[in-house]
Structure formats: C-alpha cells, structure tokens
Amino acid sequence: MIKKILFIIAGLIVLLVLVGFVLPAKLDITKSYTINAPAAAVFEEINDLQRWETWQYWNKQDPEMKITYGEKKVGTGASYSWVGPKMGDGTLGISESIPDKSVAIDMDFGGNPAKAFYSVEPDGDNTQLKLNFTNDAGMNPIGHWINVFMKGEIEKSFEYAGEKIKNIAEAKPKFTYQISEEAIPTISYVGLMHTMSPQDPAAVNAQMAKMYGELETVLKKANVTITGYPFAFYPSFSDESMDMICAMPVAADAKLPAKYKVETIGGGSAIKGIYKGDYTNLMALHMELDKYLQYKGLTMNGAPMEVYVTDPMLEKDTAKWITEVYYPITKN
C-alpha cells in the first residue's frame, strides 16, 4: 500500500514537472493609471523608497515585515531589504532613475530574481503612470509554476499601488510655475546695494536700471568681462523695507576701482522657479516658492536671487522675457 502511495506521489510530481515545462516561462504584467497631477508629483512617489511604505501592497499583506534601507533611499542606487513572517526575505534596488520619467528596479524574492519598470508621462493636465513587472524563469519548471501563482498577486499589488499613488499625488498642492531643486555653483560678482520700499514697483525698476547702468559703465571702462546673466538678491526684506543688491557676475580676480569690490556667493542646494513675462507679477512666483518650501519641509539658507536671463533692451516682446528665481535651501 505504501509503495502504491509513493508511486502515486512520484507520478504527481513528475506530472507537475512536465506541466511546468509547458507553462509560460516569462511573466510580464503592465498596468496603466491616469493621475490628475504633474509628473514630478507622481515620480517622487516611485523614486523615494521610503515613500513606498505608504502605497506598497506587500507591506499591507505583512504588517510585521521589517525593512532595512541601504545607504541611499532615493534615486539610482537606492535599496532596501525585508524580512517578514508572511513575505519571507528579499531585496529591492533602483538600478536606474531618470528624473520625472522612469525608475528601473531589480528585485529578489528569496532567491527568485525579477525586474520592474515604473514610468510617468505627462498627458495634458494629467500624468500616465505605468507599472511593469517581468520575471523570466528560463527552463526551470518550478519557476514556471511560481509565475502562475504570482500573476494574480502582482496584479492586485499594481491595482493597490496605482490607486494609492493616485490619491497621494492628486492631494498634493499644485504649482503654477515650473519649480525644481538644483545645485548652484559659487558665483563671483560686483554689485551695488540700495535700501528702499518694495511697495513702489516703478521706483524699484528705476533704481535697478540706474544701478545696472552704473555697473555696465564701470565694467566696460575696466575692460572686465561679464561672465553670466545680471542678477539681484535681497539680504533683507519686509513689507516696508528691503536691501536690494544688483549684481553682475565677473571673474574672481577681476580688477576694478576700489569702490567696486568683487564679492562671492557660495554654491549649494536651491529651489529654482522659472517666470515668463514682464516683471509685473514676479512676486507670484516668490509666493509659490515659499509655498514649495513649506510643502517640502525645506529651510531657506541665504538670500533669494533673481537672475534676468532676458535683456529687456534687446528683447522688446515681454512675453519672451525669462527670469529665474533661486532660493538657497537647507534640507531638514
């Protein structure tokens, strides 16, 4: 009797193995979601592994899962490992991250490697989020069976993640202007400072024109080359009074009359906003940058700086004027 049972069991195992050989070796699942939010708002959810804890299906399935992060948590090279009573152990890493476009992922489920690819693409006022999972078991019949059982769970995980990411991204504040986080270099400049009220835009514009005119005259007489766009920054600012420095970038060793000293602004991290048009509504960008600081939990680390990319004397069409505004920051 025992021999018959063992024979039946052996036969079933052989049958399962044979069936496994004819099952698909490759599992390839793609889901797409339309999200009413900018691509950047969606991308940061898939590019920051710590954010995954808020939308990852597997964490919900195994609440006792313990996650250990690698040295990086964001972008290319970010990784984590997990151990859980239900999900077992495994590792996940971002092999390539293209800002605001895509994230390529390598995974290993307890010795079973797999890949994922998440991408975002602007679609009018919306963003298309695509989630893709692939696993090629090769000639391993057991791997073929694993793919069969994984398919439904992967689809559930995508449905869960897509809905969660959609809700998170759509709840984020929306910004009218293009804002990004940048690394700015050290800048050498010569500048003139004036203290005045910010309440009279016409007077401010006239004072700026006067100071830039003086700087251009001095630099021309000294035969000093201007190395970039003119800019202004504001070491102190209130509704009643502001210190305004109008500056021209020059070489650090530029030779100028004693009155005009070459100063330096240190480089570092900053948020950057891009404004298009005349300067009438430039303050609206400053207000959005303040809003961005609060939303991202960032702290100002220096004076706001406006860089005048377009010379109004050369371009008369105000719609083509471009101003870049930088807020130096410290990440909390």
Helices and strands as residue ranges (DSSP letters): H 2-22, E 26-35, H 39-47, G 49-54, H 57-61, E 66-69, E 79-84, E 88-98, E 102-109, E 112-123, E 126-136, H 141-170, E 178-184, E 187-196, H 201-221, E 231-237, E 242-249, E 262-265, E 268-276, G 279-281, H 282-296, E 298-300, E 305-308, G 318-320, E 322-331
